[in-house]
Amino acid sequence: MSDRGSRSRVKRCTFTLPASDEALIDHIQELANRMGLHTPTRSEVVRAALKHLDWANERRFRSAFEGLERIKTGRPPAAGKGPGEG
């Protein structure tokens, strides 16, 4: 059996984040670096947050979702193109 067969499968994802969450990921990466840890990738930061959320009690779990900013998903229109121009 090759190494490829023994690895867990991964899925490539893209998603929309507000600028404040992007800045938070950058802050977490810098904090890990200052603590002497390897600088986590953006994916590792998200995965660590998911594990933390999974461990949360019901009150903290609910609070995490109720405190989220609701944002419009999807890609923004191409620059310079208005509706019906493309």
ZADRENDREN-650207 format. One record per residue (C-alpha): residue number from 0; x, y, z. Coordinates in Angstrom, 3 decimals, always signed. Layout:
# residues N
DOZA, resi, u, v, w
DOZA, NUM, X, Y, Z
...
END
This chain:
# residues 86
DOZA, resi, u, v, w
DOZA, 0, +0.000, +0.000, +0.000
DOZA, 1, +1.352, +3.462, -0.865
DOZA, 2, +1.474, +6.472, +1.441
DOZA, 3, -1.330, +8.047, -0.585
DOZA, 4, -3.733, +5.286, +0.387
DOZA, 5, -3.082, +5.705, +4.106
DOZA, 6, -3.659, +9.477, +4.247
DOZA, 7, -7.010, +10.903, +5.157
DOZA, 8, -8.773, +12.618, +2.315
DOZA, 9, -8.915, +16.392, +2.273
DOZA, 10, -11.379, +18.737, +0.634
DOZA, 11, -10.444, +22.099, -0.783
DOZA, 12, -12.847, +24.829, +0.369
DOZA, 13, -13.270, +28.503, -0.272
DOZA, 14, -15.458, +30.775, +1.774
DOZA, 15, -16.164, +34.422, +2.453
DOZA, 16, -14.834, +36.224, +5.531
DOZA, 17, -15.236, +39.821, +6.623
DOZA, 18, -12.034, +41.859, +6.876
DOZA, 19, -12.212, +41.736, +10.686
DOZA, 20, -12.025, +37.918, +10.629
DOZA, 21, -9.126, +38.020, +8.156
DOZA, 22, -7.334, +40.350, +10.582
DOZA, 23, -8.095, +37.951, +13.444
DOZA, 24, -6.512, +35.060, +11.530
DOZA, 25, -3.418, +37.217, +10.945
DOZA, 26, -3.312, +38.064, +14.679
DOZA, 27, -3.575, +34.376, +15.632
DOZA, 28, -0.764, +33.496, +13.223
DOZA, 29, +1.436, +36.243, +14.720
DOZA, 30, +0.612, +35.122, +18.270
DOZA, 31, +1.591, +31.524, +17.500
DOZA, 32, +4.824, +32.758, +15.964
DOZA, 33, +5.632, +34.896, +19.055
DOZA, 34, +4.941, +31.869, +21.272
DOZA, 35, +7.582, +29.907, +19.389
DOZA, 36, +5.092, +27.666, +17.617
DOZA, 37, +5.264, +27.125, +13.889
DOZA, 38, +3.217, +29.788, +12.138
DOZA, 39, -0.078, +28.066, +11.356
DOZA, 40, -1.577, +28.248, +7.907
DOZA, 41, -4.989, +29.857, +7.500
DOZA, 42, -6.421, +26.357, +7.173
DOZA, 43, -4.811, +25.282, +10.458
DOZA, 44, -6.270, +28.316, +12.244
DOZA, 45, -9.761, +27.449, +10.980
DOZA, 46, -9.319, +23.765, +11.874
DOZA, 47, -8.162, +24.646, +15.405
DOZA, 48, -11.191, +26.928, +15.817
DOZA, 49, -13.480, +24.119, +14.656
DOZA, 50, -12.022, +21.746, +17.258
DOZA, 51, -12.448, +24.405, +19.944
DOZA, 52, -16.062, +24.963, +18.897
DOZA, 53, -16.700, +21.216, +18.974
DOZA, 54, -15.444, +21.090, +22.576
DOZA, 55, -17.571, +24.076, +23.669
DOZA, 56, -20.502, +23.654, +25.980
DOZA, 57, -23.946, +24.512, +24.609
DOZA, 58, -23.934, +28.081, +25.973
DOZA, 59, -20.575, +28.937, +24.390
DOZA, 60, -21.544, +27.174, +21.171
DOZA, 61, -24.754, +29.220, +20.906
DOZA, 62, -22.944, +32.434, +21.809
DOZA, 63, -20.351, +31.882, +19.073
DOZA, 64, -23.031, +31.713, +16.399
DOZA, 65, -25.253, +34.427, +17.784
DOZA, 66, -22.280, +36.797, +17.825
DOZA, 67, -21.355, +36.285, +14.180
DOZA, 68, -21.796, +39.070, +11.668
DOZA, 69, -24.077, +37.911, +8.846
DOZA, 70, -22.397, +38.526, +5.506
DOZA, 71, -23.417, +38.128, +1.904
DOZA, 72, -21.655, +35.154, +0.357
DOZA, 73, -20.329, +34.747, -3.146
DOZA, 74, -17.864, +36.568, -5.306
DOZA, 75, -18.132, +40.308, -5.848
DOZA, 76, -18.823, +41.460, -9.415
DOZA, 77, -15.789, +41.989, -11.638
DOZA, 78, -14.316, +45.493, -11.363
DOZA, 79, -15.643, +47.938, -13.926
DOZA, 80, -18.550, +45.771, -14.980
DOZA, 81, -22.043, +46.735, -14.104
DOZA, 82, -25.170, +44.617, -14.467
DOZA, 83, -25.605, +43.404, -18.026
DOZA, 84, -22.075, +44.366, -19.131
DOZA, 85, -20.455, +41.050, -19.458
END
